[in-house]
Amino acid sequence: MQAELINPFIIAAREVLQQEIGSDVQIGQLSLDNHLLTSREVKVNIAMTGDVEGLIFYGLDQHQACQLASLMLGEPIGEFNEIVYSAVAEMGNVISGIATRELERAGYTTDISTPVVLVGEQAKINLVGLTYLVVQLTTAVGPLTLLVALRGVKNNC
């Protein structure tokens, strides 16, 4: 997995979360995995096509999702509801959109899907032929997991 494809997502996630939360976001442990079992309750999934293809997941717990939505909207949200779904989907969309723009500046033509929000614990995520980079981000609302499984198809990257 090329750093040129992954770094825009890590940088964008940190910048967007810092802006939305209003405090520093630390990039923690990075690891590679082929068969990922995620314990995060809420997963925002975005697919990428074009010169770079694969999937990006943003994982957090329901309580964190409510806290994040509260900060994004500037009002308290006490329960996981449609507003929270919308807020975390938008977060994933903004991060992925910024990362996609950076990939395009590097010469890659890409497109991203509409975010899909999955809720439930212990989801096994397996993409045949792709390895996931797992990035742990530490935020004021708790840990957030970024999963990136991308491959360049432009000029056999």
N, C-alpha and C positions, 0 to 999 in steps of 0.2 A: 504494500500500500504506500503510495507516494505522499510525502509530506506536503507537496504542492497542492494536492487534492484535499487533504485533511485540515491543514492549518487554518484555512479561511473559516471553517466551522467552529474551531476552538476559539479563535479570536473573536468572531462575531458573537458566539454564545457569551463569552465573558463580557464584551462591551454592552450587549443588549441587556443582560441580567443586571450589570452594575447600574445602568441607567434606570431600569425599572424598579430595582430594589433600593437604590440609593446608597449602596455600600459596596465595599470591595468583594470581588469574587476571586477565589483562589483556584488555580488549576492544580489538581492533585494527581493521584496515581493514574498512569496509563497502562493498559494491558491489551493483549490480542486474544481473541477467542474465535473459535469456529462454530460452536454450538452454545448459544447464550441462553441461560435461564435467568430471567430478570425478576426480581422480587418487587420492583417498583409497581405501585398500584395504577399509576396513570402514565401512559406512554403516548406521546405525540409522534406519529409516523409521517414522514415525508419521503416520497420517491423522487429520484432524479433520473432523467434520461438525457440523451444527447451524446456529446463527446465524453461525458462522465456519467456513469450509471451506477445505481445502487439505492440504498436506503439509509435514512438518518432517523434515529429515535432520540427523543428527549424524555427521560424518565424521572418521575417524582412521585411522592405520596399524595394522597387526597388532601391531607391537612396542609401540606406545602402548596398544593395547587390553589387552595382557598386563600392562603396568605399571599401568594403571588398575585392572584386576581385582585385581592383587596388593595395591594400596593399599586397595581397597574391602573385601577379604576378610581383610586382615592377614596374608597368607602369600604366599610367592613362587610365581608361576606362570610357568614357563619356556616354555610352548608355547601356541599358539593352539588352544584346545579348547572343549568344551561349557561349561565353567565360564566361560570368557571370553565366549562368546556370551551366556550368561545375564547376566553382569555388565554388559556394554555395553547389552544390551536393557533391563535394569533402570534403568541410568543414564538412558537416553532416556525411559523411562516416568516416572521420578520428575520429571525436568525438565519434561516435557510436562504431567504431572499438576498440578504447582505452577503452571505458566503458565495452565492451564485454570481452575484455582481463581480466579486473579486476573481472568481474563476473565469468569467468572461473577459476581464481585464488581462488575464494571463493567456488568453487566446482560445479558451474552451467555450463552445456553444452548448448551453445546457437549458433544461427546463425542469421545473419542480411541480409536483402534484399539489392538489389541495390537501391540507393537513387532515389526517384521520386520528381521532383520539380514541385510544383503547383503554378500557378500565377493567382491572382484574389482576390478581396476584399470580405469580409463578407462570408467566407466559414464556414458552420456549420459542425462541426466534432462531430460525435456521435458514440461511440462504446458501444453497448449493453453490460452491465455487467462490464464495466471498468470505473474507475474514473480517471480523468486526474489530475496530479500535474502540476500546472502552475508556472513556475519559470521565474521571470523577471531578465534579466541580463543587466547591464548598461555598455556600451562600449564607446570608443572614437568615434566610427562611429554612435552611437545612441543605443537605446534600442533593445535588441534581446529577443525574447520569446522562452523558452524551454518548450515544452509540453511532459510529459511522462505519458503514460498509460500502465503499465506493471503489470503482475501477475505471481507469481511463480507457476509452475505446478509440480515441483519436490517435492515429498513427501507432496503434498497438501499445499505448502507454501502460 
